[in-house]
Structure formats: C-alpha cells, structure tokens
Amino acid sequence: VLSIVLFISVSSFGFTQKDTLTSEMLLTNMRVQFECSEAIDSLYNGNFLVAEKQFGWIQEKYPNHPLGDFLMALSQRWKIMPNTEEEKYDELFYRYLDQTIEKAKNLYKTDKKNPEATFFLAAAYGFKSQRLAENGRIMAAIGPAEKASDYITENIDEVEMFGPEFLLGIGLYNYFREWIPHNKAYLKPVIMTFRKGDSQLGMEQLNEVANLSFYSRIEALVYLIDIYSQYGFYTYDKKEWKEGKRSWKKNKEDKAKDTYISKGKAKGNRQYNYSRAYDISKNLYNTYSNNRYFEQLYAELSVLSGRNTIGGIEVMRKCLVR
C-alpha cells in the first residue's frame, strides 16, 4: 500500500511568543531545526522521553502548527517499528495524526499552495494508511492512501521547488506508483487512477532527501533499505524504453517487445542491492545503537548480503534475548 510519508533555508530566525497561524515555514526554519536536532537524534536512538519533551515544547510554542503533533506521531511510530504487531501505541499514534491533519487543514484553507500544509496532510494520511495496512485492514487503508496521493500530486511542481524536505513524499509516490501495479494485483484498479509515477526518478529523489534533508533524512534511508533489499528496483534508459514500448505497441515485433520487457518493466524483472542496503543499515546501527529496529535491520542484512554473517548472527542472538 502507498506509504507516503515525510521537509532553502528562510531568512527569519526570530521567535515570537506563542504563535497563532503563521506563514513562516517551520520545516525550513534553521533555528527550529537547530532546536530540534537533539530531539531528532534522541528519537532515532530510542530515547523517546527526551525526544517527546522537546516535541512538546514545539507544540506549546506553535500550538496552531502541525509540526509538533506530527513529530509526536513520528515518535509513536518508531515505538511501533520493531514489532508492528504490537498495537498498544496505536491509539496515541492516530490521535496525534488526527491533530496534525486538523491543523494542516487550517493552513490549507488559508493557502492551498502552502507546501507545508500539503506535506503534513500527505504524510499524516500516508502514515494512517501504512498502519491500517500493517493491521490487515487493507480496504480501510485505501481511503487515506488516496488522500495522501491527492495532496502530494495537487501542487507537485510547486512543492519540488522548496527543497529536499518536501521531496520525500514525491519520491515515494513516484517509486510506489510504478511498483504497485506490477506487484500488488489487487490494488491495480485503484492505483491506475492515480497520476503516473517513475520508479527510477523516485529513487533519485529519495537519495537526494537522504543526502540533503534534516527531518526526512533517516526516513528516506529506511525506505531505500527496503527498496534495495525487499521491493527491488529497475534500471533502464528511459528514452530507449519509451521507443521500444512505442514500437512494440505499433508493430508487435518480438524484438521490440524484448526491448520493452528487458528494461525492467515486466513483473518480476527486478534487481536488488543487498550490499548497498547493508552499508546503510550498518551506518544507522552504528549511529543509533539503541534503536531496536536498526539493530534488526543490520543483523538481517549482515547475513543476506554475506558481508558480515558471523557478526549478523551475533546481533540476532542479542535481539532474541531482549
């Protein structure tokens, strides 16, 4: 299911007293990023109390802005990540997402071109869809996924101009919009009504987010691990593929059909890069050693990649005794 989640600097760094609705974009405010840096590190290192204390400060400082509520929802999400079958954090997770949506809609009503409003709406609905799907509620997940898609694609050209924080949702959309029809047949009738995507472009955008963003960097890296090790990816020359597809449809020539299929568009013709996934997981594990999910990823990919089999088995044992 579409998992559309998580965004240049601005010239004003000044704070006022408690803000009402503001045109200032907090996502790109470097002063806010500086204040959040310790909390973000604490979040990804599993120190949720420290992270949520700072996120609560953002909620208090900007009570009408969705950033604080979204970060609180993200904290609940990372409590869920090591074991998605555990539902004790779901109620609070959904509550913070609903508060994010409510405040983002207020921003959206004021300015439908506001990139923060569409970002938070797309991300919150994307998280909702993802969690519902994890709980086996596939049909219930489709509605939020469609809303996430609508907000991402509505101002997609304008949003891309605001930098890497806003590219995460666009990159995920581009990748999964092309991946899903080939791999999830039961979702194809729904997904085919969405704007077309481009999986190769999506991966390029996710890599840009991973290299340049503040809030979204770790999320992009986690999705890249999943793509390299689980979902797979396609590499092809876009111009050559389009010419081959056009020729095949026109002439039904076997050679043209072979060109079309060989460029990675046929179901099942995917590539994986376990070594690259391992490198990312190793870096995350070394940086955030208290994060159980990163620990699990590193152990699994150490074995799958063949890069550190013995070490991976040792980390697996460590995970099992917890």
N, C-alpha and C positions, 0 to 999 in steps of 0.2 A: 504494500500500500504506500501511496505517496507519503514520504516523511519529510515534510518541508519545514524545516526548522531554520535557524538563525542565519551597528553594523557598521587631502582633505581636512584637515583639522579646521576648526572655526576660530574666528579671531577673538571672540569674547570669552574670557576665562573667569569673569567675576561671578560671585554668588550673591543672591539676594536672600531675604528671609524667605519663609515658606512660599514656594511658588504656587501660583494658580496655573491654569493652562498657559503654556508658553510656546513661542515659535522657535525657541532655541532647541537644536537637536542635541540631546544629551548623549546619544550614541557616538557622536563625533567630537564631543567636548573633551579636550585633552585634560582639563582639570578633573573632570568626573572620572575619566579613565585612570588618572593617577591615584585618585582616592579609592578606586575600586581594585587596583592591581593586587593588593594583598588579599582582598576578599576572593578574587577570582582564583588566585593561586591556592588559597585555602579550600575553596570549593572543589577543585580538581585533585587536591591532595586528601580529600575525605574529611577535612576539618570543618564540618558543616556549621557548628555553633559559631565559630569565628566568622565564617562567611556570611551567615544569616544576620549576625549583629550589624555588619556593615551594610548589607542589603536593606535591613530595617531602617538604617539611617537615610538611605536614598528614598525609601517610601515616605519617611517623615519630611525630608527636605523637599521632595517633589510629589506631594500627595495626589496630584491630578495627572501625573505622567505614568505610563505603563512600565517604565524600566524597572523600578523596584519590585513590583509584583512579578514581572517576568523572571527576574533573577531569583526570586524566592521559589518560583515554579521550577526553574532550572535546578535549584538545589534539591528539591524533592525528586526530580527526575534522576539525578545522579545517586540518590539513595536507592532508587529502584533498579538502576542499571546492572548491578552484579547478579540480581535474581529477579527477572521480570515477572515471575510467577507470584512474587510477594506483593500483596495488594494493600498493605497497611498504610502506605504513603499516598495512595490514590486520591482519597478524599481531599487532602490538603493540596495536592498537585492540581486537581481540577478546579478547586476554589481559587487558587492564585491565577490559573489560566483564565477563568471567567472574569476576574478582576482586571487582568491585562486586557482582555477583549473589550470590556466596558469602557475603560479609559482610552484605549486606542480608537474605539469608535467615536468618542468625543473629539479626538484630534482629527479623525477622518471627516466628521461632519463639518468641522471648521475649515478644512482644506483637503480636498480629495486628492491633491497632488503631493501631500505630505509624505515623504518616503519613510519616515519613522512609523507613521500610522499604518501604512500597508505592510511594513516589515513586521511589526508586532502582531497584527491581525493574521498574517500568513503564518508566522512562527507559532503562535498560540493554537490556531486551528490545526496546524501540522502536527504539533505535539499531541493534541487531543486525538487526532486520527491514528497516530502511531500507537498510542497507549491502548486505545479501543481495539485495534487490530491485534496487539500483543495479548489482550484478554480474550481473544477469539470472537470478538464482536465485529466481524468483517463488514456487515451491512451498515451497522451504526457508524463505522469509520469512514464510509464513503462520503457522507454529507460534509463533515469537517474537511476532508481532503479536497472536495470540490471548492469549498470556500477559500481554503488556503491557495489553491490554484488560481482562483479568480483574483485574489488580492495581489498575488505575485505577478500575474500577466497583465493586470489592468494598466499599470504605469511602468512596465518593464524597461522601456527605453530610457525614461527619465531616471529611474532608480539606479540603473547601472552607472550613471554619471557621478554618484555620491560616494564611490569608493568601495573598498573590499568588504566592509562590514555588511553592506547590502547585497553582496553577490552570493552569499551562502544559499539563500532560498532559490535564487535564479539558477545557480549551478546544480542544485539538487533537482530542481524541476526539469532542467534540460536533460540531465542524465536519466532520471527515472521515467520521464515521459516517453523516451525511446526504448528503455529497457523493459518496462512492464508489458507492453503488447506481445513481446516475444517470449515472455517467461511466466506470465500470470494470465492465462487464457480467460479465466472467469472475470477479470477486471477489464478486458479489452473493450467491451462495448461501452464502458464508462469512460475509459481513458482516451478513446479515439475521438471523443467530443472536445477534448482539451486542445489548446494551441500546441502545434508541433514542437518537439524538442530536438536536441542534438547531444548525444551522449559524450562525444569527444570534446565538444565545446564545454559541456558541463564539468568534465574532469579538469579541463584547463582552468575554469573558473574556481573550482574547489581548491586547486593548487595555489591559485592567487590568494584566496582567502587564507589558506594555511600559512602562507608566507608573509602576508601583509596586515592582516586584521588584528584587532585587540580582543573583542568579546567572542568572536566566532572562530578563532584560530584552532582551538582544541576540538571543537565540534567538527570542523572541516577535516581535521586529521583522522578523527574516528570514522567518519564516513569514507574517507579514502582507504583506510584499512579494510573496511567492509567491501568496498568495490574491488580492491586488489585481491582479496582472499575469498570472497563469497559470491558477489554478484557478477564479477567479470567485467571486462571492458573490450571495446572494439578499437582497432587502429586501422585507418584506411585513408586514402587520398579522396577527399570529398568531390573534387571535380571529376576524377576518374570514375568514382562510384555513380555519380549522377548521370554521366554519359552512358555508362553500362546499363543502368536501370532504364534509361530512356530508349536505348537501342533494343533492349530485351523486350520491353512492352510493345515496341513498334514492329519488330521483325520476328520475335520469338526465337531468335537464334540461340543455339546452345552455348556458343562461345560467349555471347553477351550475358546469357544467364549465369554462366560460370563466373564471369567477372563480377556480376551483381552479388552472387552468393559469397564469393571468396573475399569480398571486402567486409565481411563481418556482420551482415545484416540478417542472415538466416538464423533462425532459432537454434541455439546450442553451439553456434560457432563463436565461442567466447575465449578470451585469453585471461590468464591470471598472473599475478606477480607476487608470490608469497615472500620472496626475498625483500621486496620493497615494503610490503606490509610488516614484515619482521623488523626492519630498520625503524619504521615509525613507532611500532609498539615498544621497541627497546628504549627509544628516546623518551617516550611517555612514561614508561615504567621507572626509568632512572630519575626522571624529573619529579614524578609524583608517586613516590614509593609506597604511600599509604592508600592509594586508590586500588580497591579490590578488583574493579573491572579492568584496569590497565594491567594488573598482575595476571589476571586470567587470560587476557589477550596475548601478553608476552609469552606466557607458558605455552599456549596453544600454537602460536606462530613459530616459536623456537623449534618445535617438533615438526610442524608442517613444512617449514622452509628447509629443514635439515641443517640449519645454521648453528644450532645450539641444542641438540637433542637432549643431552645429559642435563644441561642446565635447566631446560624446559621441564623435564620430568621432576627435578628437584623443586621447582617453583610450584608445579602441580600438586605435589605432596604437601607443600606449605599451605596451599589453598584449601586442600581437603581437611586439614586438621583444624581449620578455623571454625 
